[in-house]
Amino acid sequence: MGQPRQAAIRLNLELRARIIQAIRSFFVDREYLEVETPIRIPAPAPEAHVNAVITGNWFLQTSPELCMKQLLAAGFSRIFQICKCFRHKERGTKHLPELTMLEWYRTGGNYKDLMDECEALIRSIAGLINGNDKISYRGREIQLGTPWTRMPVAAAFHQYGSMAMEKALEKNCFDEVMANEIEPNLGSPTPLFLYDYPAPCGALARLKPRNGSLAERFELYIAGIELCNGFSELTDPAEQQARFEKEQLLRKSFGHPVYPMPEKFLKCLKDLPEAGGNALGIDRLTMLFCDAPEIDDVVTFTPEEL
């Protein structure tokens, strides 16, 4: 009988612990308050392609976003959280149905400020873990010290896709073109922020003031791996409810469960100041620093082992 899988990946698990310690140090040094919010909630954000795990009449969170924004509305200005999130039946080499997420929010900032902070965070982790500003992942050397690339989504479709962004939306194949044609090209030899997503792809993001067809949303890619999803927060309760209702109709058309409307979250938006937030997958970040080909290589237990 061979050694247990956990013993074989012990060095990865030790590195994972150091990464989490480095994340906490980064945010504490920037005067962020670490918070904990409930994992089991009465209503998740109704997003068309994200399915929550049902527990009784409630749900396991897909993200702590709704509760954390209620804290912003209550007067907290800088908060972060490292927690478990759950996505029904998500499983693959980079997906787990139970994942570890870092989320942080700050008032008085927008998605561009969050990009800057995300870049500083990962550089800080690299300095503590590697002692330099490089990551080596699957034969690719990623330079963290040089200016990170920022590319609008429309430009990425033009450069790497088989069709324009607008055409992909029209043909309902935006996600397919992104995953198969665009994402593998992103984030090497320097990390890349993909930003200004089409408005339908940013259910909780503020629209650009001078171009309402685009949402102030970004994702970070390193070595072809999507690491995070951030945006300027939408603060208009009526607009947010209308978007949620549209997402609910899409969920119904896909045969997905239709969730209760998160009324308390919608009510708090009238008190939410200008803010930005970001959600970063710690499992995937650990994959990069461990040069691990699969997410299974950086977690203590996979679902199949339980």
C-alpha positions as CSV (number, residue, x, y, z in Angstrom):
1,M,0.0,0.0,0.0
2,G,1.5,3.4,-1.1
3,Q,1.7,6.5,1.0
4,P,-1.5,8.5,1.5
5,R,-2.1,11.3,-1.1
6,Q,-1.9,13.9,1.7
7,A,1.6,12.8,2.7
8,A,2.7,13.0,-0.9
9,I,1.5,16.7,-1.2
10,R,2.7,17.8,2.3
11,L,5.1,20.4,0.9
12,N,2.2,21.9,-1.1
13,L,0.0,22.0,2.0
14,E,2.8,23.7,4.0
15,L,3.2,26.3,1.2
16,R,-0.6,26.8,1.1
17,A,-0.5,27.7,4.8
18,R,2.3,30.2,4.3
19,I,0.3,31.8,1.4
20,I,-2.8,32.3,3.7
21,Q,-0.5,33.8,6.4
22,A,0.9,36.2,3.8
23,I,-2.6,37.2,2.7
24,R,-3.6,38.0,6.2
25,S,-0.4,40.0,6.8
26,F,-1.0,42.0,3.7
27,F,-4.5,43.1,4.6
28,V,-3.8,43.7,8.3
29,D,-0.9,45.9,7.3
30,R,-3.3,47.9,5.1
31,E,-5.8,48.3,8.0
32,Y,-8.4,45.9,6.7
33,L,-10.6,44.2,9.2
34,E,-10.9,40.5,8.9
35,V,-14.6,39.5,9.2
36,E,-16.6,36.3,9.2
37,T,-20.1,36.1,7.8
38,P,-22.6,33.2,7.7
39,I,-22.0,30.3,5.3
40,R,-25.6,29.2,5.3
41,I,-27.9,32.0,3.9
42,P,-31.6,32.4,3.0
43,A,-30.9,33.7,-0.5
44,P,-27.8,33.7,-2.8
45,A,-27.2,36.2,-5.5
46,P,-29.3,34.9,-8.5
47,E,-26.7,34.5,-11.2
48,A,-27.7,32.6,-14.3
49,H,-24.7,30.2,-14.4
50,V,-23.8,29.8,-10.7
51,N,-25.7,27.1,-8.8
52,A,-25.9,27.1,-5.0
53,V,-26.0,24.0,-2.8
54,I,-29.4,23.7,-1.1
55,T,-29.5,22.9,2.6
56,G,-33.0,22.7,4.0
57,N,-34.8,25.8,3.0
58,W,-31.6,27.8,2.8
59,F,-28.4,27.7,0.7
60,L,-24.7,27.3,1.2
61,Q,-23.1,30.6,0.0
62,T,-21.5,30.7,-3.5
63,S,-19.8,33.8,-2.2
64,P,-19.8,36.0,0.9
65,E,-20.5,39.0,-1.3
66,L,-24.0,39.9,-0.2
67,C,-23.2,39.8,3.6
68,M,-19.9,41.7,3.1
69,K,-21.6,44.5,1.2
70,Q,-24.2,44.8,4.0
71,L,-21.2,45.4,6.3
72,L,-20.0,48.2,3.9
73,A,-23.4,49.7,4.1
74,A,-23.3,49.6,7.9
75,G,-20.2,51.7,7.9
76,F,-17.2,49.3,7.6
77,S,-14.7,50.8,5.1
78,R,-12.1,48.0,4.5
79,I,-12.9,44.3,5.1
80,F,-11.6,41.0,4.0
81,Q,-12.5,37.4,4.5
82,I,-11.1,33.9,3.8
83,C,-13.9,31.4,3.7
84,K,-15.4,28.3,2.1
85,C,-17.8,28.8,-0.8
86,F,-19.9,26.1,-2.5
87,R,-20.9,25.6,-6.2
88,H,-23.2,22.8,-7.0
89,K,-21.6,20.0,-9.1
90,E,-18.6,22.1,-10.1
91,R,-15.7,19.7,-10.6
92,G,-12.6,19.6,-12.8
93,T,-8.9,20.0,-12.8
94,K,-9.4,23.7,-11.7
95,H,-12.8,23.4,-10.0
96,L,-14.1,22.1,-6.7
97,P,-17.7,22.1,-5.4
98,E,-16.2,23.4,-2.1
99,L,-13.5,26.0,-2.6
100,T,-11.6,28.5,-0.5
101,M,-12.2,32.1,-1.4
102,L,-10.5,35.4,-0.4
103,E,-12.8,38.4,-0.8
104,W,-12.1,42.0,0.1
105,Y,-14.0,45.2,-0.2
106,R,-13.1,48.9,0.2
107,T,-15.2,52.0,0.1
108,G,-14.0,55.0,-1.9
109,G,-12.5,52.9,-4.6
110,N,-13.4,51.3,-7.9
111,Y,-12.3,48.4,-10.1
112,K,-9.1,50.1,-11.2
113,D,-8.1,50.6,-7.5
114,L,-8.8,46.9,-6.9
115,M,-6.6,45.9,-9.8
116,D,-3.7,47.9,-8.3
117,E,-4.3,46.3,-4.9
118,C,-4.6,42.8,-6.4
119,E,-1.2,43.2,-8.1
120,A,0.4,44.4,-4.9
121,L,-1.1,41.5,-3.0
122,I,0.4,38.8,-5.3
123,R,3.7,40.5,-5.6
124,S,3.8,40.6,-1.8
125,I,3.0,36.9,-1.5
126,A,5.7,36.1,-4.1
127,G,8.3,38.1,-2.2
128,L,7.5,36.2,1.0
129,I,7.2,32.8,-0.6
130,N,9.8,32.9,-3.4
131,G,12.0,35.7,-2.3
132,N,11.7,37.3,-5.7
133,D,9.1,38.6,-8.2
134,K,8.7,35.5,-10.4
135,I,6.5,32.4,-10.6
136,S,7.4,29.3,-12.6
137,Y,4.3,27.5,-13.7
138,R,4.3,24.4,-16.0
139,G,7.4,25.5,-17.8
140,R,6.4,29.2,-18.1
141,E,8.2,31.9,-16.1
142,I,5.8,34.6,-15.1
143,Q,7.3,38.0,-14.4
144,L,5.5,39.8,-11.6
145,G,7.8,42.8,-11.3
146,T,7.2,44.2,-14.7
147,P,4.0,46.2,-15.4
148,W,1.1,43.9,-15.6
149,T,-1.0,43.9,-18.8
150,R,-4.5,45.4,-18.8
151,M,-6.7,44.5,-21.8
152,P,-10.3,45.3,-22.5
153,V,-12.4,42.2,-23.2
154,A,-13.3,43.5,-26.7
155,A,-9.6,43.7,-27.6
156,A,-9.0,40.1,-26.3
157,F,-11.8,38.9,-28.7
158,H,-10.2,40.8,-31.5
159,Q,-6.7,39.5,-30.9
160,Y,-7.5,35.8,-29.9
161,G,-11.1,35.0,-30.7
162,S,-12.7,33.7,-33.9
163,M,-15.3,36.5,-33.7
164,A,-15.9,39.9,-32.2
165,M,-17.2,40.2,-28.7
166,E,-20.6,41.5,-29.9
167,K,-21.0,38.6,-32.3
168,A,-20.2,36.1,-29.6
169,L,-22.9,37.7,-27.4
170,E,-25.4,37.6,-30.2
171,K,-24.7,33.9,-31.0
172,N,-24.8,33.1,-27.2
173,C,-21.3,31.6,-27.3
174,F,-19.4,34.3,-25.3
175,D,-18.3,31.9,-22.5
176,E,-17.3,29.2,-25.0
177,V,-15.1,31.5,-27.1
178,M,-13.6,32.9,-23.8
179,A,-12.7,29.4,-22.4
180,N,-11.5,27.7,-25.6
181,E,-9.9,30.5,-27.6
182,I,-9.0,33.4,-25.4
183,E,-8.1,32.3,-21.8
184,P,-5.3,29.9,-22.7
185,N,-3.4,32.9,-24.2
186,L,-3.7,35.2,-21.2
187,G,-1.3,35.9,-18.4
188,S,2.1,34.9,-19.8
189,P,4.9,36.1,-19.5
190,T,3.2,38.7,-17.3
191,P,-0.1,38.6,-15.5
192,L,-3.1,40.1,-17.4
193,F,-6.1,41.9,-16.2
194,L,-9.1,41.5,-18.5
195,Y,-11.5,44.3,-18.0
196,D,-14.7,46.1,-19.2
197,Y,-16.9,43.1,-19.6
198,P,-20.2,43.4,-21.6
199,A,-23.0,44.6,-19.3
200,P,-24.9,41.2,-19.3
201,C,-21.7,39.6,-17.8
202,G,-21.6,41.8,-14.7
203,A,-24.8,41.2,-12.7
204,L,-23.6,43.0,-9.6
205,A,-21.2,45.5,-11.2
206,R,-21.6,49.2,-11.9
207,L,-21.9,50.1,-15.6
208,K,-19.4,52.5,-17.1
209,P,-20.8,56.1,-16.8
210,R,-20.0,56.9,-20.4
211,N,-20.7,53.5,-21.9
212,G,-23.6,51.7,-20.4
213,S,-23.0,48.6,-22.6
214,L,-19.9,47.8,-20.5
215,A,-19.6,46.8,-16.8
216,E,-16.7,47.9,-14.6
217,R,-15.6,44.4,-14.0
218,F,-12.2,42.6,-14.3
219,E,-10.6,39.2,-14.1
220,L,-7.0,38.4,-13.5
221,Y,-5.2,35.7,-15.5
222,I,-1.8,34.2,-14.8
223,A,-0.4,31.4,-17.0
224,G,-3.9,30.9,-18.6
225,I,-5.6,30.4,-15.1
226,E,-8.4,32.7,-14.1
227,L,-7.7,33.8,-10.5
228,C,-10.2,36.5,-9.5
229,N,-13.3,38.4,-10.4
230,G,-13.6,42.0,-9.2
231,F,-15.7,45.1,-10.0
232,S,-16.9,48.5,-9.0
233,E,-20.0,47.9,-6.9
234,L,-23.5,48.7,-8.2
235,T,-25.3,50.8,-5.5
236,D,-28.7,51.4,-7.1
237,P,-31.3,49.1,-5.5
238,A,-33.9,49.4,-8.3
239,E,-31.3,48.6,-11.0
240,Q,-29.9,45.7,-9.0
241,Q,-33.4,44.2,-8.5
242,A,-34.1,44.5,-12.2
243,R,-30.9,42.7,-13.0
244,F,-31.6,39.9,-10.5
245,E,-35.0,39.5,-12.0
246,K,-33.4,39.1,-15.5
247,E,-31.0,36.5,-14.0
248,Q,-33.9,34.6,-12.5
249,L,-35.6,34.4,-15.9
250,L,-32.4,33.1,-17.4
251,R,-32.1,30.5,-14.6
252,K,-35.7,29.4,-15.3
253,S,-35.0,29.1,-19.0
254,F,-32.0,26.9,-18.3
255,G,-34.0,24.6,-16.0
256,H,-32.1,25.8,-12.9
257,P,-33.8,26.5,-9.5
258,V,-35.1,30.0,-9.1
259,Y,-33.9,31.5,-5.8
260,P,-35.7,33.8,-3.4
261,M,-34.9,37.4,-3.9
262,P,-32.2,38.6,-1.4
263,E,-34.4,41.4,-0.1
264,K,-32.2,42.5,2.9
265,F,-29.2,42.9,0.5
266,L,-31.3,45.0,-1.9
267,K,-32.6,47.2,0.9
268,C,-29.0,47.9,2.2
269,L,-27.8,49.2,-1.2
270,K,-29.3,52.7,-0.6
271,D,-26.7,53.0,2.1
272,L,-23.8,51.5,0.2
273,P,-21.1,54.1,-0.7
274,E,-18.9,54.0,-3.8
275,A,-16.9,50.8,-3.4
276,G,-14.9,48.1,-5.1
277,G,-14.6,44.4,-4.3
278,N,-12.7,41.4,-5.5
279,A,-13.0,37.6,-5.1
280,L,-9.8,35.5,-5.5
281,G,-9.6,31.7,-5.5
282,I,-7.0,30.6,-2.9
283,D,-6.9,27.1,-4.3
284,R,-5.9,28.3,-7.8
285,L,-3.4,30.8,-6.4
286,T,-1.8,27.9,-4.5
287,M,-1.7,25.8,-7.7
288,L,0.4,28.6,-9.3
289,F,2.9,28.9,-6.4
290,C,3.2,25.1,-6.1
291,D,3.5,24.5,-9.9
292,A,0.6,22.1,-9.5
293,P,-1.2,20.9,-12.6
294,E,-4.5,20.1,-10.7
295,I,-6.4,21.7,-7.9
296,D,-6.4,18.3,-6.2
297,D,-2.7,18.7,-5.5
298,V,-3.2,21.7,-3.2
299,V,-6.2,20.6,-1.0
300,T,-6.2,18.2,2.0
301,F,-9.2,16.2,0.8
302,T,-11.0,16.0,-2.5
303,P,-14.8,15.2,-2.5
304,E,-14.1,11.7,-3.8
305,E,-11.9,10.9,-0.7
306,L,-14.7,11.7,1.8
